[in-house]
Amino acid sequence: MSEQDTLPNRTLYVHNLNWKIEHGNLRENLYLIFSTYGEILDIYMNHKQREQAFITFKNVDVANFAKISLSKEIFFSKPLHIEFCKVKNSET
């Protein structure tokens, strides 16, 4: 399934994050930049794969707005790559 085939949902897959930034600092700054677009329910980051994060918003419209607004935005010296999460979620 390509990015164009992925249906919009509440969770964004954000990758190309700067792995040199400390985990807590990265998570806090992701929250600050993405929460300006709407209510965030969760930010999931794996300590082993620090180049990526999953950000879940309260609704699909807000997630879509954040995706459109922040795609390719420079974040800690790297452009954000943002897609809708491909994992099936019963509450999308």
Steps between C-alpha positions, in 0.01 A plus 500: 500500500652834403471824694230614259297184573514539878170628631509801733475408866574651841855369524793649313825317435779756526848400389837644403538635854844602620619200702774708666242689707430358849177295509317712758591825327389361163166380638434831678573703188285272284215562742556877488504525120216254429267611784466841335270325248275319747468272798753218515397177670836322483855520368668162470875480452719192514838556667666269245351675197537864594467622143124444509189573706127431490279794594131436567258792486145522631355496146590441137449860384756632747749228404456586133547872568821432694628267226440757225642786706814332634612273215858591404519752786857519635512348850839479673678555166309229310178517293205316655362212297138444597254233387179359634565191708446180299412284802131426526336675793137431586457859619620683189 
